[in-house]
Amino acid sequence: MALLGPRQVGKTTLALAVADTRPSVYLDLESDTDLAKLADPVLYLEPQAERLVIIDEIQRAPNLFAALRGLIDRGRRRGLRAGRFLLLGSASIDLMRQSSESLAGRIAYLELTPVHAIEAGPERRDTLWLRGGFPESLLADTDGASLRWRRDFIRTYLERDVPQLGPRIPAELLRRFWTMLAHHQGGLLNAASLARSLGVDGKTVATYLDLLVDLLLVRRLPAWHRNVGKRLVKSPKVYIRDSGITHALLGIADLESLLGHPVAGATWEGSVIESLLACAPDGTEAHFYRTSTGAEIDLLLTLPLGRSRLWAIEVKRSLAPTLEPGFHVACDDLRPARSLIVYPGSERFSIARGVEALSPFDLCKELLALRS
């Protein structure tokens, strides 16, 4: 499937078909001119039957779904091929619900992730970590220009996009919450503590977190919950999905400042996890593992059926990585098919019996190869 339009976290593609080399027409619904073309969507779109119609910012016109359903069904009766529309838009609960109700059986969903380790390449490893995966941020001429873009994005998202996509939440309050999550990157969710700091109740914190998760801005990594005869931690871990956004919220401007910041290890871990999950085969389940006695694994990947299913992955930001005893205890509990440690070097080697160390780039390549 070819994806057209900007790649950014917080965006979902509602793809009604596979893009190809046919002539295409692009409509940006943030443009008043393009929006006016769809005042009567059937009148405008019916003559475009032989073209791929790309509609960006679809969340600005959710009433289009009903019209698209009629156009698709009439086209099917005339023998028109699938793949007539490619819809791009920011994720929202209402948008997903409306699209699934109106276009059931006619739509496929594909999340557009940030640029990941394979796409950035090993030579941009530290830049990807510092600036995150938004193309405009990653490819900026300077760190300062990148930071300005991310700060503008945060402000625009809070003041313009979020009010359009979810409940009416004061922008400054949501920014404080987002920043608090940045300070606790990769930590266990403690809703009561967050609520006290914000001066709200626990249900409000849950609402804010659900919103950021639904908008693909925050990842809630669930704890491993299957019975292994141990007392397991049940609270999820919470990560801001783009490391560059995390650093912007914390005012970290360059790599030197990042390397000396207490959050460095956690944002490296989050950045690696996002790349791995972006490259993993469809149907892969992700968890972390922690027992009450301290046995822990940063990331457990349960791969789809037919493969060596359970991979245990530890993430270390060190060129001389070492494993804690708790990792070995956890592996004894779970007996994964593979035990791996991901570190920022380029060499691949055995670090302990049955445990291999490799770079995020190399592990991402392995996961991509499993997709075929």
WOJO-V281403 format. One record per helix or strand. SS is the DSSP state (helix for helix, strand for strand). FROM is the first residue (numbers start at 1). LEN is the number of residues. If there is no record, write none. Layout:
ss:SS from:FROM len:LEN
ss:SS from:FROM len:LEN
//
This chain:
ss:strand from:11 len:5
ss:strand from:24 len:5
ss:helix from:32 len:6
ss:helix from:41 len:8
ss:strand from:52 len:5
ss:helix from:58 len:4
ss:helix from:64 len:14
ss:strand from:85 len:6
ss:helix from:93 len:10
ss:strand from:108 len:4
ss:helix from:117 len:4
ss:helix from:122 len:10
ss:helix from:135 len:4
ss:helix from:143 len:23
ss:helix from:171 len:13
ss:strand from:187 len:2
ss:helix from:191 len:8
ss:helix from:202 len:13
ss:strand from:218 len:4
ss:strand from:223 len:1
ss:strand from:232 len:1
ss:strand from:237 len:4
ss:helix from:243 len:7
ss:helix from:255 len:5
ss:helix from:264 len:16
ss:strand from:285 len:7
ss:strand from:296 len:7
ss:strand from:310 len:6
ss:helix from:325 len:10
ss:strand from:338 len:5
ss:strand from:349 len:4
ss:strand from:355 len:4
ss:helix from:360 len:10
//
